[in-house]
C-alpha cells in the first residue's frame, strides 16, 4: 500500500515514511526496489538479516602450514 501510494501520488520515500509512520525512509526505498524489480507479491516474502554466509571454510592443515611458511619467508625477505 505504501509503495502503491508513492507511485500513484508521486511522493518521495521520506514523505511516504512520514505519512505512513514508518521509522525509516530507507525501509520504504527497499520496499520500492522490491516492488519494482520482483513484483508486489514478493513484498510478502519474509526476509531476515543480511544473508550472511557465515565463516569461510577451514583450509586443510597442510595448506595452512604452507601459507604460514610463505608469510614468514616474505617477512624475512622484507627485513
N, C-alpha and C positions, 0 to 999 in steps of 0.2 A: 504494500500500500504506500509506503514511504517513497519508494523509487518511482512508482507509477505517478504519484502526485508531483514529484520533482519534474518528471518528464512532461506531464500534462501542463503544469503551471510554469515550467521553465524557471525553477528556483535552484539556488545553489545547495551544495551539501550542508553548508553551515546553516542556512536558513531552514532546510528540512529538519536538521537535527534540533534546532531551537523549537520549531513548530511542533514536532512530534515528541519532544522531550527525550531525545536520545543523547547519551552522555558525550559522545564523540562524533565529530563530523567525519573523521577517518573511517569510522564504522559504517556510516552512511555511504561513503565513497566505495568501500569494499562491497557493500550490498549492490551498489550501482554497477560495479565492474562485473560481479557475478551475474546479475540480471542481464546485462548486455552481452556477455560472452557465452554464458551457459544456459540462459533462459530463466524465466520466472520460477519454474518448478524446482530449480536447483537451490533456491533460497531456503527450501525446507529440509535440505540435507544437512545433517549435523556435522559440523567441522570443529575439531578440537585442536588446540595447540598450534605449533609451528611446523609440524611434520618432521620432527627430529628423527634422524636415522640412528641415533644412539652413537656409541663409541665405534671407532673404526676397528676392523677385525685385527686380532693379535697376529704379529708376524711369527713365522716359525723361529725357533731359538737360534738355529744356525744363521739365518738371515739377519736376525737382530745382532748377533755377535759380529758378523762381517761388517755391518753398518757401524757398530761401535768402534771396531778397529780402524775403519776408514776415517771416521771422525778424529780419532786420536792421531792417526798418521798426518792428516791435514793440519791439525793444530801444531804438531811438531814442525811441519814444513813452514808454517807461518812464523814460527819463532826463530 
